Amino acid sequence: MIMLAKELLAPQFIIFNLCFLYIGVMLSPVHISVATVALVSAAFISARSAGVLINRYVGREGDLKNSKKVKRMVSLSVPKSTVLGLVIVTSAIFVGCAYLLNTLSLILAPVVLILLIADPMSKKYTNKRHYVLGIVESMDVFGGYIGASGLVPINPVLYILAIGVIFTGGGFDAIISIINRKYDVKNGLKTFASTVGVARALDYSMYSHVIASILFLSFAVMLKSPLIFAGALGASAVLMSEHSGVEVNDDAAIFDRVVKYNTAAAIALFSSVLIAFVI
């Protein structure tokens, strides 16, 4: 169970999400208590766990045929009925946290769960599924804001940031898709790498990160903060440098490089917002 928990809450992924979750919290216009931050964090952890488990449940038959995934995913050794049970438990915890936070969080909780289900299913229908994942990732911004405030997000700054996260996540996943391209082609799963080739997948990833960089810089300009602009500039530089020297034939190197660079970009932006928020 410890190994399964490590898979569900993999730090190499969760830090990226938490950065944008807490930026959303800090952008809320209300007083933020420790209890609220704890509940928002619990809601995120349970939702993310549910999302990973849904992904494993929906794609289980195919994943078991993929030797690379079998080696690194502990959840594939767990009975399918157990995975489904854990989906129900983690989803219930998420809804419970939403209930304790505020009415709007509770109303929108089913929307989040629907998106979590749509993500793994989308790869069967469109090679744009990388941006479906990006949309799921962008919910961190709104989850933090709504969870902390209970208010409808009308500030355009939130949307600029969230769209930036969509393209960051989409660009990230486009590169990651290179790892499973042969399996995806064989089994009819649609990603950039499996449908238009590795070179074009890398191009689309680069375009996505250029757009994300522009949006992050726009986010900082809208907040009129030189400090946050510096953080956005740093995040943009990291995203751009991610694309130099990608070893397309080394799966481990691809994974490690992309995860580290995206996490570093998120930390750069989060740190600048946190410092600006504190001072």
C-alpha positions in Angstrom: 0.0 0.0 0.0 2.9 2.3 0.6 4.2 1.8 -2.9 0.7 2.4 -4.3 0.5 5.6 -2.3 3.8 6.7 -3.7 2.5 6.1 -7.2 -0.7 8.1 -6.6 1.1 11.0 -5.0 4.3 10.9 -7.0 6.3 14.0 -5.9 7.7 14.5 -9.3 4.2 15.3 -10.5 2.5 16.6 -7.5 4.8 19.6 -6.9 3.9 21.0 -10.3 0.2 20.8 -9.4 0.5 22.1 -5.9 2.3 25.2 -7.2 -0.7 26.3 -9.3 -3.2 25.2 -6.7 -1.6 27.5 -4.1 -1.3 30.3 -6.6 -5.0 30.0 -7.0 -5.4 30.1 -3.2 -3.3 33.2 -2.9 -5.3 35.0 -5.6 -8.5 34.6 -3.7 -9.8 37.9 -2.2 -10.7 36.5 1.2 -8.8 35.8 4.3 -7.1 32.4 4.1 -7.0 30.3 7.2 -4.7 27.3 7.9 -7.8 25.1 8.0 -8.9 26.2 4.6 -5.5 25.5 3.1 -5.5 22.1 4.7 -8.9 21.3 3.3 -8.0 22.6 -0.2 -4.9 20.4 0.0 -6.9 17.4 1.1 -9.4 17.9 -1.8 -6.5 18.1 -4.3 -4.8 15.0 -3.0 -8.0 13.0 -3.0 -9.0 14.2 -6.5 -5.5 13.5 -7.9 -5.5 10.1 -6.4 -9.0 9.4 -7.9 -7.7 10.7 -11.3 -4.7 8.3 -11.3 -6.9 5.4 -10.2 -9.5 6.2 -12.9 -6.7 6.3 -15.5 -5.5 2.9 -14.3 -9.0 1.4 -14.3 -10.0 2.7 -17.7 -6.8 1.8 -19.4 -6.0 -1.4 -17.4 -6.3 -4.0 -20.2 -4.0 -2.0 -22.5 -1.6 -1.0 -19.8 -1.1 -4.7 -18.8 0.2 -5.3 -22.4 2.7 -2.5 -22.1 5.8 -3.9 -20.4 7.1 -0.4 -19.6 4.0 0.5 -17.6 3.8 -2.9 -15.9 7.4 -2.4 -14.6 6.7 1.1 -13.1 3.0 1.0 -12.1 2.3 -0.7 -8.8 -1.5 -0.2 -9.3 -1.4 -2.7 -12.2 -0.6 -5.5 -9.7 -3.7 -4.6 -7.7 -7.0 -6.4 -8.5 -9.3 -4.3 -10.8 -12.1 -4.5 -8.2 -9.8 -3.0 -5.6 -8.8 -0.2 -8.0 -12.5 0.6 -8.5 -13.1 0.5 -4.8 -10.3 3.0 -4.3 -11.7 5.2 -7.0 -15.0 5.3 -5.1 -13.3 6.0 -1.8 -11.0 8.8 -3.0 -13.8 10.4 -5.0 -16.0 10.4 -1.9 -13.2 12.0 0.2 -12.9 14.7 -2.5 -16.6 15.4 -2.5 -16.6 15.5 1.3 -13.7 18.0 1.3 -15.6 20.1 -1.2 -18.7 20.0 1.0 -16.7 21.2 4.0 -15.1 24.0 2.0 -18.1 25.8 0.5 -21.2 25.4 -1.6 -19.6 26.3 -5.0 -16.9 23.7 -4.5 -19.5 21.1 -3.8 -21.5 22.0 -6.9 -18.5 21.8 -9.1 -17.0 18.6 -7.7 -18.9 16.4 -10.2 -17.5 18.5 -13.0 -14.0 17.7 -11.8 -14.7 14.0 -11.6 -16.2 14.0 -15.1 -13.0 15.6 -16.4 -10.9 13.0 -14.6 -12.9 10.3 -16.4 -12.7 12.1 -19.8 -8.9 12.4 -19.7 -7.9 8.7 -20.1 -10.8 8.0 -22.5 -9.8 10.9 -24.8 -6.7 9.1 -26.1 -9.0 6.7 -28.0 -10.6 9.5 -30.0 -8.2 12.4 -30.6 -4.5 13.1 -30.7 -5.3 16.5 -29.0 -5.8 14.5 -25.7 -2.6 16.2 -24.4 -4.6 19.3 -24.0 -7.4 17.4 -22.2 -4.8 16.6 -19.6 -3.8 20.2 -19.7 -7.4 21.2 -18.9 -7.4 18.8 -15.9 -4.1 20.3 -14.7 -5.6 23.9 -15.1 -8.3 23.0 -12.6 -5.7 23.4 -9.9 -5.8 27.2 -10.4 -9.6 27.3 -10.1 -9.7 24.6 -7.4 -7.4 26.7 -5.2 -9.3 29.9 -5.8 -12.8 28.5 -5.4 -11.8 26.3 -2.5 -10.4 29.2 -0.6 -13.0 31.8 -1.5 -16.2 30.1 -2.5 -16.6 32.7 -5.2 -17.2 32.4 -8.9 -13.9 33.2 -10.6 -14.4 36.3 -12.7 -10.9 37.8 -12.5 -9.4 37.4 -16.0 -6.0 36.9 -14.4 -7.1 33.4 -13.3 -8.1 32.5 -16.8 -4.8 33.7 -18.3 -2.9 31.6 -15.8 -5.2 28.5 -16.3 -4.8 28.6 -20.1 -1.0 28.9 -19.5 -1.2 25.7 -17.4 -3.2 24.0 -20.2 -0.5 24.6 -22.7 2.3 23.8 -20.2 0.6 20.4 -19.4 -0.2 19.8 -23.1 3.4 20.5 -24.1 4.7 18.3 -21.3 2.5 15.4 -22.2 3.3 15.6 -25.9 7.0 14.9 -25.1 6.1 12.1 -22.7 4.0 10.5 -25.4 7.2 9.7 -27.2 8.0 7.0 -24.6 4.9 4.9 -25.5 4.7 5.8 -29.2 5.3 2.2 -30.5 2.7 0.7 -28.2 0.2 3.5 -28.9 0.6 3.0 -32.7 0.1 -0.7 -32.3 -3.0 -0.3 -30.2 -4.6 2.6 -32.0 -4.2 5.1 -29.2 -4.0 8.7 -30.4 -1.1 11.0 -29.3 1.0 13.4 -31.3 3.9 11.0 -31.3 1.8 8.1 -32.5 -0.1 10.0 -35.2 2.2 12.6 -36.6 5.6 11.3 -35.5 8.2 12.3 -33.0 9.6 15.3 -34.7 6.1 16.9 -35.1 5.3 16.0 -31.5 8.3 17.9 -30.3 7.3 20.8 -32.5 3.8 20.9 -31.1 5.3 20.7 -27.6 7.5 23.7 -28.3 4.6 25.7 -29.8 2.6 24.9 -26.7 5.3 26.1 -24.3 5.8 29.3 -26.3 2.1 30.0 -25.9 2.3 29.1 -22.2 5.3 31.4 -21.7 3.5 34.3 -23.3 0.5 33.7 -21.1 2.6 33.5 -17.9 4.3 36.8 -18.8 0.8 38.3 -19.5 -0.3 37.0 -16.1 2.5 38.9 -14.4 1.9 42.1 -16.4 -1.8 42.0 -15.4 -0.8 41.7 -11.7 1.6 44.7 -12.2 4.3 43.0 -10.2 7.9 43.2 -11.3 8.7 40.4 -8.9 6.1 38.0 -10.5 7.2 39.1 -13.9 10.7 38.0 -13.0 9.3 34.6 -11.9 7.3 34.3 -15.1 10.4 35.1 -17.1 12.3 32.4 -15.2 9.5 29.9 -15.8 9.5 30.8 -19.5 13.2 30.3 -19.8 13.0 26.9 -18.1 10.2 25.8 -20.4 12.1 26.9 -23.5 15.4 25.2 -22.4 13.5 22.0 -21.8 13.5 21.4 -25.6 17.2 21.5 -26.1 18.8 18.1 -26.2 15.8 15.8 -25.8 17.1 12.3 -26.2 14.2 10.7 -28.1 15.6 7.2 -27.9 16.2 7.3 -24.1 12.9 6.8 -22.3 14.3 7.4 -18.8 16.1 10.6 -20.0 12.9 11.9 -21.6 10.9 11.4 -18.5 13.4 12.8 -16.1 14.2 15.8 -18.2 10.6 16.8 -18.8 9.4 16.3 -15.2 12.3 18.2 -13.8 12.0 21.2 -16.2 8.2 21.5 -15.8 8.5 21.3 -12.0 11.2 23.9 -12.0 9.1 26.2 -14.1 6.1 25.9 -11.8 8.3 26.5 -8.7 9.8 29.6 -10.3 6.3 31.1 -10.9 4.9 30.0 -7.5 7.9 31.3 -5.6 7.6 34.8 -7.1 3.8 34.9 -6.4 4.4 33.7 -2.8 7.1 36.3 -2.1 4.9 39.1 -3.6 2.0 37.8 -1.6 4.0 37.9 1.7 5.6 41.3 1.2 
